[in-house]
């Protein structure tokens, strides 16, 4: 069992938080005992698929299922756009943003950009807390070497994505279309540009995680050739 003291959530949400990942060899009763001893006010548990015993035990211990976290990867095989999608791609460009431009992205995030996020959907938290968490996530990713790119149509921003790489592997940490955008249907274009950036960096692989709560994003990743590599059920409990 992997236990992480998510100290950053005190800054983001104002609560102590522990994130626990159940591993294949973990026994159900041991997991429940250790969870009962955690002092944190907000607990997040990620359970491998088919661990039915621990799933029912978590429910009896007042944990609530909130989403499935889906791990995906793309081996960056070339897939050229065709037809309408090709015209949509050709109408766009993506531009690396400077630090002074991050405020625009932050304002879009705070305009209810990520409505399917588990924090946004949790009645124990406010939408402002959920947005604050994403803004801080962007700042943290940039501090770890990520770049922020904006997708534009006719020089008007319609979305953004974060991207960083290490040892030949790219990671798309965060992406989305702006709520203020008048260009719906460009989710696949945004994801395509993530792959373009990875190819431009001559990487071997792109990894990411998507939530089952956002069906459109899951479909976009499949459409763009991502393969599902793992799934975890995510349970949460508020203790205070």
TORDOLO-324615 format. One record per atom (N, C-alpha, C, CB): z, y, x; residue in one letter. Coordinates in steps of 0.2 Angstrom, whole numbers, plus 5000, padded with zeros to 4 digits. Glycine has a CB too. Example, Ala and Ser with C-alpha at 12.3 -4.5 7.8 and 13.67 -1.06 7.14 Angstrom:
! residues 2
503949725066A503949785062A503949845066A504549785057A503549895064S503649955068S503950005064S502949975070S
//
This chain:
! residues 240
500049945004X500050005000X500050065004X500650004995X499550115003X499550175007X499850225003X498850195008X500350265006X500750315003X500650385006X501550295002X500450435003X500250495006X500650545002X499550515006X501050585006X501450645004X500950705003X502050665008X500650714997X500150764996X500450834996X499750754989X500750855001X501050925002X500650985000X501350935009X499950975000X499551034998X499551044991X498851015000X499850994987X499851004979X500451054977X499950934976X500951064982X501451114980X501151184980X501951104985X500651194985X500351254985X499851264979X499951264992X499451204978X498951214972X499251214965X498551154973X499751164964X500051154957X500751174956X499951084956X501151184962X501851204961X502251144960X501851254956X502051084962X502451024961X502350974967X502150984955X502950944968X502850894974X502450834971X503550864976X502050804976X501550754974X501550694979X500850784972X501450634976X501350584981X500750544978X501950534981X500250524983X499650494981X499750424984X499050524984X499650374980X499750304982X499150264981X500350264978X498850224986X498250184985X498550104985X497750194990X498450074980X498649994980X498049964984X498749974973X498349924989X497849884993X497849804991X498049885001X497349774993X497149704990X497749654991X496649674994X498149664996X498749614997X499349634994X498849605004X499449694991X500049714988X500249674982X499949794987X500849654982X501149624976X501349674971X501749574978X501249654964X501349704959X502149724959X501249664952X502549674960X503249694959X503449744965X503749634959X503249734971X503349774976X503049844975X503049744983X502449854973X502149914971X502649954966X501449904968X502849924961X503249954956X503949974958X503349914950X504249934963X504849954966X504850014970X505149894970X504250014974X504250074979X504050134975X503650064984X503650134969X503450184965X504150214962X502950174960X504550174960X505150194957X505650234961X505550134954X505550224968X505950254973X505650324975X506050214979X505050344973X504750404975X505050464972X503950404974X505250514976X505550574973X505050624970X506050604978X504450614971X503950674969X503950684961X503250654972X503750744959X503750754952X503050734949X503850834951X502550734953X501850714951X501650654955X501350774950X501550594952X501350534956X500650514954X501850484955X500250504959X499550474958X499450404961X498950524960X499250364957X499150294959X498450274958X499650244956X498050244964X497450224964X497450144964X496950254969X497150114959X497150044959X496450014959X497550024952X496349954964X495749924964X495549894957X495749874969X494949884956X494649854950X494949784949X493949854949X495049764943X495249694941X495949674943X494849644945X496349724945X497149714946X497449724939X497349764952X497349684935X497549694928X498349694927X497349634923X498649654932X499449654931X499749714933X499649594936X499549744938X499749814940X499549864935X499549834947X499049864932X498849914927X499249914921X498049894925X499449854919X499949844913X500649864915X499949774910X500849854921X501449874924X501549944924X501649834930X501049974927X500950054927X501050084920X500350074931X500750054915X500750084909X501450074906X500250044904X501750024907X502450014905X502950064908X502749944906X502750084914X503150124918X502950204917X503150114926X502650214911X502450284909X501950314913X503050324909X501550274917X500950304920X500350304915X500750254927X499950354916X499350354911X498750354915X499450424907X498250314913X497550314916X497250374914X497150254913X496950404919X496550474919X495850474921X496950524923X495650424925X494950424927X494850364931X494750484931X494150344933X494050304938X493650344944X493550244936X493950334950X493650364956X493150314959X494150384961X492450344959X491950304961X491650324968X491350304956X491750274973X491450294979X490750274980X491850254985X490350324982X489650314983X489350334990X489250354978X488750304992X488450324998X487750314997X488750275003X487350355002X486650355002X486450345009X486350424999X485950305010X485750285017X485150335019X485450215017X484950385015X484550435017X483850405018X484750465023X483650355014X482950335014X482550395010X482850275010X481950405013X481550465010X481250445003X480950475015X481450494998X481250494992X480950564990X481750474987X480250564990X479950624988X479950644981X479250624991X480150704979X480050724972X479350724969X480350794971X479350704963X478750704959X478750734952X478550624958X478150754950X478150784943X478550844942X478350734938X478850844936X479350904934X479850914939X479650894927X480150864942X480750864947X480450904953X481050794948X479850884955X479550914961X479450994960X478850884963X479251014954X479251084952X479851114952X478851094946X480351084950X481051114950X481351124957X481551064946X481251074961X481451074968X481051134972X481351014972X480451134970X480051194974X480251264972X479251184973X480551264966X480751334963X481451354966X480751334955X481751304970X482451324972X482451324980X482851264970X482951354982X483151354989X483851354990X482851424993X484151324995X484851324996X484951365003X485151254997X485451405003X485651455008X486351445010X485551525006X486451445017X487151445019X487551505018X487151425027X488151505015X488451565014X488951585019X488951555007X489051655020X489551675025X490151685022X489251745028X490751685026X491351685023X491451745018X491851705029X491151805019X491251855015X490951845008X490951915018X490551795007X490151775001X490551724997X489451755002X491051695000X491451644996X491751664990X491951615001X491951734989X492251754983X491851744977X492351834984X491151744978X490751734972X490851664970X489951744974X490851614974X490951544972X491651534969X490851504979X492151574972X492851564969X492851594962X493351604974X492451644961X492451674954X492151624949X492151744954X491651594951X491351544947X491751484946X490651514950X492151464951X492551404950X493151424945X492951384957X493351484945X493851504941X493651514933X494251574943X492951514933X492651524926X492551454922X492051564926X493051414923X493051344920X492451304922X493051354912X492351304929X491751264931X491851184931X491651284938X492451164932X492551094933X493051064927X492951074940X492751064921X493051044915X493250974915X492651074909X492950934919X493150854918X493650834923X492450814919X493850884927X494350864932X495050844929X494450924937X495350794932X495950764929X496550814929X496150704933X496550864933X497050914933X496850964927X497050954939X496250984926X496051024920X496150994914X495251044921X496150924913X496250894907X496950874906X495850834907X497350884911X498050864910X498450924906X498350854917X498750904901X499150954897X499750984901X499350934890X499950944906X500550974910X500351024915X500850914914X499751034916X499451084920X499051134916X499051064926X498951194919X498551244916X497851244919X498851324917X497351274916X496651274918X496651324925X496151304913X497151374925X497151414931X497351374937X497651474930X497851334936X498051284941X497551244944X498651244939X497151214939X496551174941X496051204945X496251144935X495951274943X495451314947X495651324954X495251374943X496351344954X496651364960X496551304965X497351384959X496651244963X496651184967X495951184970X496851124963X495451194966X494751184969X494551244974X494251184963X494851304972X494651354977X495051344984X494951424974X495651314983X495951294990X495651244993X496751284988X495351194989X495051134992X494451164996X494751084986X494051204993X493551234997X493751265003X493151294992X494251305003X494551345009X494751285014X495151385007X495051235012X495251185017X494651145020X495751135013X494151135016X493551095018X493251145024X493051085013X493151205023X492851255027X493251255034X492851325025X493951255033X494351245039X494251185043X495151255037X494051135040X493951065043X493151065046X494051015039X492851115045X492151115048X491551115043X492051065052X491751115036X491251115031X490851175030X491551095024X490251175028X489851235026X489751235019X489151235030X489751305016X489651315009X488851335008X490151365006X488551295004X487851315003X487751334995X487351255005X487351384994X487151404987X486451384985X487351474986X486451354979X485751334977X485551404973X485751274972X484851424974X484651484971X483951474968X484651544976X483851504962X483151514959X483051584959X483151474952X482451604962X482251674962X482751714965X482051694955X483051694970X483651724974X484251734969X483351794976X484351704964X484951704960X485351634961X484751724952X485951644963X486351584964X486451544957X487051594967X486351484957X486451444951X486951384952X485851414948X487151374958X487651324960X487851324967X487451254958X488251274969X488451274976X488651204978X489051314978X488651184985X488951124987X489251134994X488351074988X489751094996X490051095002X489751035006X490851095002X489751045012X489450985016X489750985023X488750985017X489950935026X490150925033X489950855035X490950935034X489950845042X489750785045X490250765051X489050785046X490250705052X490650675058X490350605060X491350675056X490150595066X489950535069X489350505065X490450485069X488850555063X488250525060X488350515052X488050465063X488950535049X489050525042X489150595039X489650475041X488850605034X488950665030X489350655024X488250695028X489750705022X490150705017X490050765012X490950695019X489850755006X489850805001X490450804997X489250784996X490850854999X491550854996X491650884989X491950895001X491150934988X491250974982X490551004980X491851024982X490351004974X489751034972X489751044964X489150984974X489351084962X489251094955X488851154953X489951104952X488551154947X488151214944X488651264942X487651194939X488551334942X488951384940X488951384932X488651454943X489551404929X489551414922X489051464920X490251424920X489051514924X488551574922X487851564923X488751634926X487651504926X486951494927X486551484920X486851424931X485951514920X485551504915X484951444916X485151564913X485151404921X484651354923X485051284922X484451364930X485151254916X485351194915X484851134917X485551184908X485151084919X484751024921X484551024928X484051034917X484851064932X484751064939X485251024943X484751144942X485650984940X486150944944X485750904949X486550904939X485250864947X484850824952X484550864957X484350784948X484350924956X484050964961X484650984966X483751034959X485251004964X485751014968X485950954973X486351034964X485950894970X486150834974X485550824979X486250784969X484950834977X484350824981X484450864987X483750834978X484650924986X484750974992X485250954997X484851044990X485750924994X486350894998X485950845003X486850854994X485550795000X485250745005X484750785010X484850695000X484450835008X483950865012X484350895018X483650925008X484950925017X485350955022X485550895027X485950985019X485750835024X485950775028X485350755032X486150725024X484750755030X484150735034X484050785039X483550725029X484150855037X483950905042X484450895048X484050975039X485050875047X485550855052X485450795056X486250865049X484950755054X484850685056X485350645056X484650695064X485750635050X486250595049X486050525047X486750625044X486450475047X486350405045X486550395038X486650365050X487050425035X487350405029X487650475026X487850355030X487650475019X488050525016X488550485011X487650575012X489150505011X489750475007X489950535002X490250445011X490250504996X490550554992X490950514987X489950594988X491250544982X491650514977X491550554971X492450514979X491450524965X491350554959X491850524954X490550544956X491950564948X492350544943X492050514937X492850594941X492350464934X492050434928X492050484922X492350364926X492450534923X492550584918X491850624917X493150624919X491450624922X490850664922X490250624922X490850714928X490050604917X489550554916X488850584919X489450534909X488750644918X488150674920X488050674928X488050754918X488650684931X488650684939X488550614941X489250714942X488850564938X488750494939X488050474939X489250444935X487750494933X487050474932X486550514938X486750504926X486750574940X486350604945X486350574951X486650674946X486950544953X487050504960X486550444959X487750494961X486650414954X486150354953X485450364953X486350314947X485250424950X484550444950X484350464957X484450504945X484750484961X484550504968X484650454973X484950564970X484750394971X484750334975X485450314978X484250344980X485950344976X486650334979X486850264976X487150384977X487150224981X487450154979X488150164978X487250104984X488450124973X489150124972X489450074977X489350104964X489950094980X490250054985X490950034983X490350084992X491350064979X492050044977X492250084971X492550064983X492650064967X492950094961X493750084961X492650074955X494050134960X494750134959X494950164952X495150164965X495450134949X495750164943X496250204945X495950104938X496250264942X496750314944X497250324938X496450384946X497950314940X498450324935X498950384938X498850264934X499250424933X499650474935X500350474931X499350544934X500850504934X501450504930X501850574932X501950444932X502050604927X502550664928X503250644927X502350724923X503650654932X504350634932X504850694931X504550604939X504550754931X504950814930X504650864925X505250844936X
//
